[in-house]
Amino acid sequence: MIRKTKVASLLLACALLPVCGGQAVAGPLDEAKAKAHLDAVAAGDLEALMRDYADDAYMEWVGGPLDGRYRGKAAIRAVWQKFIAANAGKPRPASFGKLTALGNPRGTSLQAKADYGGTVPVKVWHALTYRDGDLTTEVWQIAPALQIEP
């Protein structure tokens, strides 16, 4: 009897964890932030780009002249400044594929495909992770053969 009570209590605790854990399941808010982030990339709006990064954010830029790993807001700001300067500070025409989000009580990871025009056009697969409303991890994968489906 005691064992059944312990098992039932454990199952109840696991079921209530998302409700009572103090963290909401990520969803539309993170999706809206990710969309705003991608729009800021296209606009070349540095302040809007930097708005949601956590202080200890991490960016993995794969391919192209900015290829590298960047840790912290200062390093990420510097790479975005270079990206914006490469297009003379002007907005880039952009088209985006469908934004896909996968979330749980600990955070949300989103992915999107983008085609950014400009002086040097670039196709990118984006992966963004949000935790507690902050952008904590970003992957910027240059993908020249990428096909964008709306």
C-alpha positions as CSV (number, residue, x, y, z in Angstrom):
1,M,0.0,0.0,0.0
2,I,2.8,2.4,0.9
3,R,4.6,1.7,-2.4
4,K,1.4,2.4,-4.4
5,T,1.0,5.7,-2.5
6,K,4.6,6.7,-3.3
7,V,4.2,5.8,-7.0
8,A,1.0,7.8,-7.1
9,S,2.5,10.8,-5.4
10,L,5.5,10.7,-7.8
11,L,3.2,10.6,-10.8
12,L,1.1,13.4,-9.5
13,A,4.2,15.5,-8.8
14,C,5.5,14.9,-12.3
15,A,2.1,15.9,-13.8
16,L,1.9,19.1,-11.8
17,L,5.5,20.1,-12.3
18,P,4.8,22.2,-15.5
19,V,1.8,23.9,-13.7
20,C,3.5,24.5,-10.4
21,G,7.1,24.9,-11.5
22,G,6.7,28.7,-12.0
23,Q,7.7,28.5,-15.7
24,A,5.2,28.7,-18.4
25,V,5.3,26.6,-21.5
26,A,7.0,28.6,-24.2
27,G,4.9,29.6,-27.2
28,P,3.6,32.6,-29.1
29,L,5.7,35.1,-27.1
30,D,9.0,33.4,-28.1
31,E,7.7,33.0,-31.7
32,A,7.0,36.7,-31.8
33,K,10.4,37.5,-30.4
34,A,12.1,35.2,-33.0
35,K,10.1,36.9,-35.9
36,A,11.1,40.3,-34.6
37,H,14.8,39.1,-34.4
38,L,14.8,37.9,-38.0
39,D,13.1,41.2,-39.1
40,A,15.8,43.1,-37.3
41,V,18.5,41.1,-39.2
42,A,16.9,42.1,-42.5
43,A,16.5,45.8,-41.3
44,G,20.1,46.0,-40.1
45,D,18.7,47.3,-36.8
46,L,21.5,46.6,-34.3
47,E,19.6,47.7,-31.2
48,A,16.6,45.6,-32.0
49,L,18.9,42.6,-32.8
50,M,20.6,42.8,-29.4
51,R,17.4,43.4,-27.4
52,D,16.6,39.8,-26.4
53,Y,20.1,38.3,-26.0
54,A,20.9,36.9,-22.5
55,D,24.2,38.3,-21.1
56,D,25.9,35.0,-21.5
57,A,24.3,34.2,-24.9
58,Y,26.2,32.0,-27.4
59,M,26.2,32.3,-31.2
60,E,27.5,29.7,-33.7
61,W,28.0,31.3,-37.1
62,V,28.8,28.6,-39.6
63,G,30.3,29.6,-43.0
64,G,31.1,32.8,-44.7
65,P,33.5,35.5,-43.6
66,L,32.0,35.8,-40.1
67,D,32.4,32.0,-39.4
68,G,33.1,31.5,-35.7
69,R,31.8,31.0,-32.2
70,Y,30.8,34.1,-30.2
71,R,30.1,34.2,-26.5
72,G,28.5,37.1,-24.7
73,K,26.7,40.2,-25.8
74,A,29.8,42.2,-26.7
75,A,31.1,39.5,-29.1
76,I,27.7,39.0,-30.6
77,R,27.2,42.8,-31.1
78,A,30.6,43.0,-32.8
79,V,29.7,40.3,-35.3
80,W,26.3,41.9,-36.1
81,Q,28.1,45.3,-36.6
82,K,30.3,43.6,-39.3
83,F,27.2,42.0,-40.9
84,I,25.4,45.3,-41.1
85,A,28.5,47.1,-42.3
86,A,28.9,44.5,-45.1
87,N,25.6,45.9,-46.6
88,A,26.6,49.6,-46.0
89,G,24.1,49.7,-43.1
90,K,21.2,49.4,-45.4
91,P,18.2,47.1,-45.0
92,R,18.3,43.8,-46.9
93,P,15.3,42.5,-48.8
94,A,14.4,39.2,-47.1
95,S,12.1,36.3,-47.5
96,F,11.5,33.8,-44.8
97,G,10.2,30.2,-44.6
98,K,7.8,29.0,-42.0
99,L,9.0,29.5,-38.4
100,T,8.8,26.2,-36.5
101,A,8.8,26.2,-32.7
102,L,9.3,23.3,-30.3
103,G,8.8,24.2,-26.6
104,N,8.5,22.8,-23.2
105,P,8.5,24.4,-19.7
106,R,12.3,25.0,-19.8
107,G,12.4,26.9,-23.1
108,T,11.7,27.0,-26.8
109,S,13.8,26.3,-29.8
110,L,12.8,27.7,-33.1
111,Q,14.1,27.3,-36.6
112,A,13.6,29.2,-39.8
113,K,15.0,29.5,-43.3
114,A,15.8,32.9,-44.7
115,D,17.1,34.5,-47.9
116,Y,18.7,37.9,-47.2
117,G,19.4,40.0,-50.3
118,G,21.8,42.9,-50.3
119,T,25.4,43.6,-51.5
120,V,26.2,39.9,-50.9
121,P,23.1,37.8,-50.7
122,V,23.1,35.0,-48.2
123,K,20.8,32.1,-47.5
124,V,20.6,31.0,-43.8
125,W,19.1,28.3,-41.7
126,H,18.4,29.8,-38.3
127,A,18.1,28.0,-35.0
128,L,17.2,30.2,-31.9
129,T,16.7,29.0,-28.3
130,Y,14.9,31.1,-25.8
131,R,14.9,30.5,-22.0
132,D,12.9,32.6,-19.6
133,G,12.2,35.1,-22.5
134,D,15.9,35.6,-23.3
135,L,17.7,34.5,-26.5
136,T,20.4,32.2,-25.1
137,T,21.7,30.4,-28.2
138,E,21.7,31.2,-31.9
139,V,23.0,29.1,-34.8
140,W,23.5,31.0,-38.1
141,Q,24.1,28.4,-40.8
142,I,25.1,29.7,-44.2
143,A,23.4,27.4,-46.7
144,P,23.8,28.5,-50.3
145,A,21.6,25.7,-51.7
146,L,18.8,26.3,-49.2
147,Q,15.3,26.3,-50.6
148,I,12.8,28.7,-48.9
149,E,9.2,27.4,-48.7
150,P,6.7,29.9,-47.3
